[in-house]
Amino acid sequence: MAILRVMVQDPQRIDLSLEPLDDYLVIHPSDEESETRTGLIIPASTVTECRTGIVTAVGPEASGLEPGDKVLFPKDAGFDVRLAGAEVKVLRRDQLIARVHD
């Protein structure tokens, strides 16, 4: 089992080592409004119940996802983790709603 590096894009570029266990994922949430190539607009307002994010690390039992995949998940899913000033979400694979194809 390899440790996957979490790269958070920031002016100061924070590099974290975080290894999810079992079917957990590490996701870097996106707080901006985004539009997919098919025209689906995903707002980042507090009214929305869902958020998007980029998978940065995958546990050994979380099948079907790879680091770099963009996913949709409930706003209140998982755990908010702040390490070295970077905010990430750690949640189980079954808490994801969908993979977003841009």
C-alpha atoms as an extended CHARMM CRD file, in Angstrom:
* protein
*
       102  EXT
         1         1  MET       CA              0.0000000000        0.0000000000        0.0000000000  PROA      1               0.0000000000
         2         2  ALA       CA              1.5650000000        3.2580000000       -1.1390000000  PROA      2               0.0000000000
         3         3  ILE       CA              1.2380000000        6.6510000000        0.4890000000  PROA      3               0.0000000000
         4         4  LEU       CA             -0.3340000000        9.0810000000       -1.9440000000  PROA      4               0.0000000000
         5         5  ARG       CA              0.7720000000       12.6920000000       -1.8860000000  PROA      5               0.0000000000
         6         6  VAL       CA             -1.8830000000       15.3750000000       -1.5980000000  PROA      6               0.0000000000
         7         7  MET       CA             -0.9850000000       18.3920000000       -3.6940000000  PROA      7               0.0000000000
         8         8  VAL       CA             -3.0370000000       21.4830000000       -2.9220000000  PROA      8               0.0000000000
         9         9  GLN       CA             -2.7350000000       24.3090000000       -5.4110000000  PROA      9               0.0000000000
        10        10  ASP       CA             -2.0080000000       27.4170000000       -3.4270000000  PROA      10              0.0000000000
        11        11  PRO       CA              0.3800000000       30.3340000000       -3.8970000000  PROA      11              0.0000000000
        12        12  GLN       CA              2.5410000000       28.7650000000       -1.1890000000  PROA      12              0.0000000000
        13        13  ARG       CA              2.0180000000       25.1960000000       -2.5660000000  PROA      13              0.0000000000
        14        14  ILE       CA              1.3270000000       22.9390000000        0.3780000000  PROA      14              0.0000000000
        15        15  ASP       CA              2.4320000000       19.3120000000        0.0730000000  PROA      15              0.0000000000
        16        16  LEU       CA              0.8110000000       16.8560000000        2.4770000000  PROA      16              0.0000000000
        17        17  SER       CA              1.2410000000       13.1290000000        2.9390000000  PROA      17              0.0000000000
        18        18  LEU       CA             -2.0970000000       11.5820000000        3.7980000000  PROA      18              0.0000000000
        19        19  GLU       CA             -2.8870000000        7.9080000000        3.2790000000  PROA      19              0.0000000000
        20        20  PRO       CA             -6.5920000000        7.0140000000        3.2870000000  PROA      20              0.0000000000
        21        21  LEU       CA             -7.4310000000        3.5770000000        4.6530000000  PROA      21              0.0000000000
        22        22  ASP       CA            -10.0460000000        1.0490000000        3.5150000000  PROA      22              0.0000000000
        23        23  ASP       CA            -12.6480000000        2.6760000000        1.2370000000  PROA      23              0.0000000000
        24        24  TYR       CA            -11.8710000000        6.2790000000        2.2400000000  PROA      24              0.0000000000
        25        25  LEU       CA            -10.9930000000        9.0330000000       -0.2310000000  PROA      25              0.0000000000
        26        26  VAL       CA             -9.2480000000       12.3620000000        0.1970000000  PROA      26              0.0000000000
        27        27  ILE       CA            -10.9150000000       15.1300000000       -1.8000000000  PROA      27              0.0000000000
        28        28  HSD       CA             -9.8220000000       18.7220000000       -2.3290000000  PROA      28              0.0000000000
        29        29  PRO       CA            -13.1840000000       20.5720000000       -2.4220000000  PROA      29              0.0000000000
        30        30  SER       CA            -13.8350000000       23.2280000000       -5.0330000000  PROA      30              0.0000000000
        31        31  ASP       CA            -15.6170000000       26.3530000000       -3.8050000000  PROA      31              0.0000000000
        32        32  GLU       CA            -16.1670000000       27.9250000000       -7.1690000000  PROA      32              0.0000000000
        33        33  GLU       CA            -19.0850000000       27.7430000000       -9.5530000000  PROA      33              0.0000000000
        34        34  SER       CA            -18.2800000000       25.4450000000      -12.4100000000  PROA      34              0.0000000000
        35        35  GLU       CA            -19.8560000000       24.5500000000      -15.7260000000  PROA      35              0.0000000000
        36        36  THR       CA            -19.2770000000       21.2190000000      -17.4050000000  PROA      36              0.0000000000
        37        37  ARG       CA            -18.7740000000       20.8520000000      -21.1630000000  PROA      37              0.0000000000
        38        38  THR       CA            -22.3560000000       19.6110000000      -21.4070000000  PROA      38              0.0000000000
        39        39  GLY       CA            -23.6530000000       22.8250000000      -19.8220000000  PROA      39              0.0000000000
        40        40  LEU       CA            -24.3770000000       21.5620000000      -16.3010000000  PROA      40              0.0000000000
        41        41  ILE       CA            -23.7560000000       24.4940000000      -13.9290000000  PROA      41              0.0000000000
        42        42  ILE       CA            -22.7760000000       23.5140000000      -10.4120000000  PROA      42              0.0000000000
        43        43  PRO       CA            -23.0600000000       26.5690000000       -8.1000000000  PROA      43              0.0000000000
        44        44  ALA       CA            -20.9340000000       27.0490000000       -5.0120000000  PROA      44              0.0000000000
        45        45  SER       CA            -23.5670000000       28.8590000000       -2.9750000000  PROA      45              0.0000000000
        46        46  THR       CA            -24.6530000000       27.8850000000        0.5080000000  PROA      46              0.0000000000
        47        47  VAL       CA            -28.0780000000       26.9840000000       -0.8690000000  PROA      47              0.0000000000
        48        48  THR       CA            -26.8000000000       24.0010000000       -2.8200000000  PROA      48              0.0000000000
        49        49  GLU       CA            -26.7170000000       20.6220000000       -1.1220000000  PROA      49              0.0000000000
        50        50  CYS       CA            -23.7800000000       19.3080000000       -3.1720000000  PROA      50              0.0000000000
        51        51  ARG       CA            -20.1500000000       20.2060000000       -3.7370000000  PROA      51              0.0000000000
        52        52  THR       CA            -17.5630000000       19.2130000000       -6.2740000000  PROA      52              0.0000000000
        53        53  GLY       CA            -13.9660000000       18.3380000000       -5.6440000000  PROA      53              0.0000000000
        54        54  ILE       CA            -10.9040000000       16.6210000000       -7.0130000000  PROA      54              0.0000000000
        55        55  VAL       CA             -9.9070000000       13.2080000000       -5.6750000000  PROA      55              0.0000000000
        56        56  THR       CA             -6.3330000000       13.4910000000       -4.4210000000  PROA      56              0.0000000000
        57        57  ALA       CA             -5.8600000000       10.1080000000       -2.7200000000  PROA      57              0.0000000000
        58        58  VAL       CA             -7.7230000000        6.7860000000       -2.8330000000  PROA      58              0.0000000000
        59        59  GLY       CA             -7.7770000000        4.0400000000       -0.1960000000  PROA      59              0.0000000000
        60        60  PRO       CA             -7.0210000000        0.4440000000       -1.2300000000  PROA      60              0.0000000000
        61        61  GLU       CA            -10.6800000000       -0.6540000000       -1.1570000000  PROA      61              0.0000000000
        62        62  ALA       CA            -12.1740000000        2.3840000000       -2.9650000000  PROA      62              0.0000000000
        63        63  SER       CA            -12.6570000000        1.0010000000       -6.4560000000  PROA      63              0.0000000000
        64        64  GLY       CA            -13.5130000000        2.8690000000       -9.6280000000  PROA      64              0.0000000000
        65        65  LEU       CA            -11.7830000000        6.1560000000       -8.7960000000  PROA      65              0.0000000000
        66        66  GLU       CA             -8.3220000000        7.5610000000       -9.3370000000  PROA      66              0.0000000000
        67        67  PRO       CA             -6.5360000000       10.6820000000       -8.1450000000  PROA      67              0.0000000000
        68        68  GLY       CA             -7.4970000000       13.5640000000      -10.4230000000  PROA      68              0.0000000000
        69        69  ASP       CA            -11.1440000000       12.4950000000      -10.8830000000  PROA      69              0.0000000000
        70        70  LYS       CA            -13.7080000000       15.2600000000      -10.3320000000  PROA      70              0.0000000000
        71        71  VAL       CA            -16.6120000000       14.1150000000       -8.1420000000  PROA      71              0.0000000000
        72        72  LEU       CA            -19.9270000000       15.3640000000       -6.7520000000  PROA      72              0.0000000000
        73        73  PHE       CA            -20.7280000000       14.7340000000       -3.0770000000  PROA      73              0.0000000000
        74        74  PRO       CA            -23.1700000000       15.9710000000       -0.3920000000  PROA      74              0.0000000000
        75        75  LYS       CA            -21.9780000000       19.0950000000        1.3770000000  PROA      75              0.0000000000
        76        76  ASP       CA            -22.2510000000       17.4760000000        4.8130000000  PROA      76              0.0000000000
        77        77  ALA       CA            -20.5660000000       14.1650000000        3.8620000000  PROA      77              0.0000000000
        78        78  GLY       CA            -17.3300000000       12.9880000000        5.3910000000  PROA      78              0.0000000000
        79        79  PHE       CA            -14.8930000000       14.8050000000        7.6240000000  PROA      79              0.0000000000
        80        80  ASP       CA            -13.3630000000       18.2480000000        7.1620000000  PROA      80              0.0000000000
        81        81  VAL       CA             -9.6340000000       18.0230000000        7.7890000000  PROA      81              0.0000000000
        82        82  ARG       CA             -7.2140000000       20.9390000000        7.9340000000  PROA      82              0.0000000000
        83        83  LEU       CA             -3.5330000000       20.0820000000        7.7160000000  PROA      83              0.0000000000
        84        84  ALA       CA             -0.7730000000       22.6480000000        7.2670000000  PROA      84              0.0000000000
        85        85  GLY       CA             -3.3870000000       25.2730000000        6.3790000000  PROA      85              0.0000000000
        86        86  ALA       CA             -4.9840000000       23.1940000000        3.6020000000  PROA      86              0.0000000000
        87        87  GLU       CA             -8.6120000000       22.0570000000        3.8320000000  PROA      87              0.0000000000
        88        88  VAL       CA             -9.5110000000       18.6140000000        2.4950000000  PROA      88              0.0000000000
        89        89  LYS       CA            -12.4770000000       16.2610000000        2.8980000000  PROA      89              0.0000000000
        90        90  VAL       CA            -12.0590000000       12.6290000000        3.9040000000  PROA      90              0.0000000000
        91        91  LEU       CA            -15.0940000000       10.5320000000        3.0460000000  PROA      91              0.0000000000
        92        92  ARG       CA            -16.1420000000        7.0090000000        2.1590000000  PROA      92              0.0000000000
        93        93  ARG       CA            -16.5390000000        5.8770000000       -1.4480000000  PROA      93              0.0000000000
        94        94  ASP       CA            -20.2800000000        5.2010000000       -0.9860000000  PROA      94              0.0000000000
        95        95  GLN       CA            -20.8930000000        8.8400000000        0.0180000000  PROA      95              0.0000000000
        96        96  LEU       CA            -20.1300000000       10.0640000000       -3.5100000000  PROA      96              0.0000000000
        97        97  ILE       CA            -23.0290000000       10.9650000000       -5.7990000000  PROA      97              0.0000000000
        98        98  ALA       CA            -21.3250000000       10.9990000000       -9.1970000000  PROA      98              0.0000000000
        99        99  ARG       CA            -18.1570000000       11.4700000000      -11.2070000000  PROA      99              0.0000000000
       100       100  VAL       CA            -18.1760000000       14.7300000000      -13.1900000000  PROA      100             0.0000000000
       101       101  HSD       CA            -16.8890000000       14.5060000000      -16.7650000000  PROA      101             0.0000000000
       102       102  ASP       CA            -15.8200000000       17.9270000000      -18.0200000000  PROA      102             0.0000000000
